Amino acid sequence: MRLRVEFTTEPFDLDEAPAHAVVARDVIQAADLDAVDVGPFGNTAEGDAGQVLTAVDSLLRRALASGATRVSLQLNVIGEDTP
């Protein structure tokens, strides 16, 4: 199964990216995922369900440890992996 994750972390800071946002983005960029798109108001990535769920676990734990007070996350099934 393939998944797409979309997420943002809060609180926002319009002057510079907060530590929790940088950490969350670093986790997603370092994961073995496809179609990674990071931006100032939202981030997306796609991949195998196991890889996405592992990355989401890490980003939640690390973002919260870095000061996030809210993580908004949406996870969608986008298809089945083909052999």
C-alpha positions in Angstrom: 0.0 0.0 0.0 1.2 3.5 -0.8 0.5 6.5 1.4 0.7 10.3 1.1 1.3 12.3 4.3 0.7 16.0 4.6 1.7 17.8 7.8 2.4 21.1 9.4 3.8 21.9 12.8 2.9 24.8 15.2 3.4 27.4 16.6 4.2 29.3 13.4 6.9 32.0 13.2 6.8 34.2 10.2 10.4 35.5 10.7 12.2 32.2 10.7 11.5 28.5 10.8 11.1 27.2 14.3 13.2 24.3 15.5 10.3 21.9 15.5 9.5 22.7 11.8 13.1 22.2 10.8 13.4 18.9 12.6 10.1 17.6 11.0 11.3 18.6 7.6 14.7 17.0 8.1 13.1 13.7 9.2 10.9 13.6 6.0 13.7 14.6 3.7 16.0 12.0 5.2 13.4 9.2 4.9 13.3 6.9 1.9 10.2 8.5 0.5 9.0 9.7 -2.9 7.6 13.0 -4.0 8.8 14.9 -1.0 7.7 18.6 -1.0 8.6 20.9 1.9 7.3 24.4 2.2 6.7 27.2 4.7 3.1 26.3 5.3 2.9 22.5 4.6 4.9 19.5 3.7 4.0 16.3 1.7 5.6 13.0 1.0 4.6 9.7 -0.5 5.9 6.2 -0.2 5.4 2.6 0.9 3.1 2.4 3.9 5.8 1.1 6.2 8.3 3.8 5.3 5.7 6.6 5.6 4.5 5.3 9.0 8.1 5.0 10.3 8.8 8.5 9.2 5.6 9.9 10.7 6.4 8.3 14.0 9.9 9.9 14.0 8.6 13.3 12.9 5.9 13.4 15.6 8.3 12.4 18.4 11.1 14.7 17.3 8.9 17.7 16.5 7.2 17.5 19.9 10.6 17.2 21.6 11.7 20.3 19.7 8.8 22.5 20.9 5.9 21.8 18.6 2.6 22.4 20.4 0.5 21.0 17.5 1.1 18.8 14.6 -1.6 18.7 11.9 -1.4 15.6 9.9 -3.4 14.0 7.1 -2.7 10.5 5.8 -4.2 9.2 2.6 -4.0 5.8 0.9 -3.1 6.6 -2.7 -2.7 3.1 -4.2 -1.2 -0.3 -4.0 2.5 -1.0 -4.6 3.1 -3.0 -7.7 5.6 -5.8 -7.7 
